[in-house]
């Protein structure tokens, strides 16, 4: 552990007393509904964030989402719209560049009942996106503001990507994220830490899939033998996919759409499922399992099957490349009197995709919080200055000592 220098101490002191200002930002941002499919809300959020980050002096661009599609309940592939993403760059020619990422979208749509913040106690703020991750964006901004006021700023370039579709696996922002990751030397992502400050270490991957199954309609009483029941085929496919699971791969059939009146053999069904591999080998086994199960069900039930989806989040192992950045974070935490630890998780985020490019990335540098993706989501307000200082010190240490990709 390197102790704090006088210069670092002076910079970090600028963060003291910022709690109220950070909370005001977070509460204002949480009041803007920015569910992943609320394009108007996301556009408003992008405007607000562009204004908030403007004082940092980077070049700000709004980047349109890449094309994406989904399978609807009738088995048709339809276009899916996503919001613009914010991309901010400063000192692009610096010898070391860091990528900082966050997402402006939440899982709470415009019609969701969870829309307002309330204080559970003096240090616990309940509200949509307070932890995941409008609180993280506030910490990111505070850390960069401290860096820019330091004597080390000119030695470090940075890029920020604030995307609009992380909660739906980043289909529209994936090209922007990957291109930025390939330009930079290390990555910091601002998902929330656990309430006790624990970070996410290794992450499982994730793939979301839909299979549209086309059978043949027939009268359920007069000639059922002439029909090909798409619902039965979908159920069989769900069972066969589940059989592929193991210690390193979870499979979750989540929904079957289709069917109709009881007296008609259903000729259409859509099965939706998620798979979470913990290694590259498990992902390959999952892909082979999908192909085999689809082929077997198509033959056994005489149906046509079209599969849509992919592993949008590759597994993120805690290999030597990732571990050295975790150790830097741990060292910076120790210099601040913070114990930093991490543990593996089945959750996924943009950190999976950044790591897949070979970038070392720690992806839970946001404030402490919990119960995310529920109406019980909460932010630990006493962690805002703490986590902003941690990131500011990481940035200053990289600026002073460099980083080899």
ABEGO torsion letter per residue (X at the ends): XBBBBAAAAAAAAAABGAAAAAAAAAAAAAABBABAABAAAAAAAAAAAAAAAAAAGBBBBBBBBBBBBBBBAAGBBBBBBBBBBBBBBBGAABABBBBBBBBABBABBAABABABBBBABAABBBEBGAAOAAAAAAAAAAAAAAAAABAAAAABBBBBBBBAAAAAGGAAAAAAAAAAAAABABBBBABBBBAAGBBBBBBBBBBBBBBBBBBBBBBAAABAAABBBAAAAAAAAAAAAAAABBAABBBBBABBBEEBBAABBBABBBBBBBBBBABAAAAAAAAAAAAAAAAAAAAAAGBBBBBBEBBABBBBBBBAAAAAAAAAAAAAAAAAGBBBBBBBBABBBAAAAAAAAGBBBBABABBBBBGBGBAABBBBAAAAAAAAAAAAAAAAAAAAAEBBX
